[in-house]
């Protein structure tokens, strides 16, 4: 199926799998990102001839073909080359940030529930558009009563800094912190979700749609393993994101609605960083976010460094059966770094 564009120049997200690009790119690679008219992944098998320059000639001097593959982004072109039975989760992928190579991919474009990995985008927006020194007064929006929802234990009227809320969001995975951040940054949960979707679109994450800042299940709240890679690699560009997600324990001192002092210590959930799971080879996990709901299963995205050469990698596992299976699958993925 082609995309009818006439003489209008189009932009393609870097996940295409049609034969015409075989002469232009290798199995995995990089180029410069440009997204103007996102389209559904199902329509990616377009004819190269539909990409015209100003003269109407395909692949002309000014056609922009050299800009299709984003500089610094990994590309997934053909998942059939990977042993997809090796990973038992619904989706999984491993990306080399240094060489822009995709080292493994299974169902990277399948729309799935992200659970609390959603909070990577929430943190990205908080750091990018917020002032972390701001004092935030928690509103009723932070009252979350859904069974099984993870909380950092804040209450309406509490006053914390935005930075403290960021730790409450990413370490204990506080859905209440996510709501407080959203309302402070955008004025409402709905307005913040709009910001999340705009940011996702700007990053080329066109198979993503958010309706909340924390990842509680909603049929209209979904993403893909590849889109999560796009979002996470953008977040890793922010030193504060690396600092927060690289922390395993944080103590916040703030005041409650009556002005009384409150102190809470929050701990992280990544079993590699906590030392409860052994990291294979000479690798160090230095950032990441877990996520679990009944609908999403057990999920994890994380960044790993190869201590032998300093190379960094992003790995993502979505919809594993349980936490044990999640970490078994993740260990298999990052073991490929040494291969």
Secondary structure, DSSP 8 states (H G I E B T S, - for coil): -----TT------S----GGGGGT--SS-------SS---GGG----GGG-B-TTS-BT-TTS-GGGSS-TT------GGGS-TTS--SSEEEEEETTTTEEEEEESTT--B--GGGGHHHHHHHHHHHS-TT-EEE--GGG----TT-------TT-EEEHHHHHHHHHTS--HHHHHHHHHHHHSSHHHHHHHHHHHHHHTT-TT-B-SSSS----TT-BB-HHHHHHHHHHHTTSHHHHHHHT-SEEEEEEE-TTS-EEEEEEE---TTTTTSS---TTEEEEEEEEEEETTTEEEEEEEEEETTT--EEEEEEEEESSHHHHHHHHHHHHGGGG-
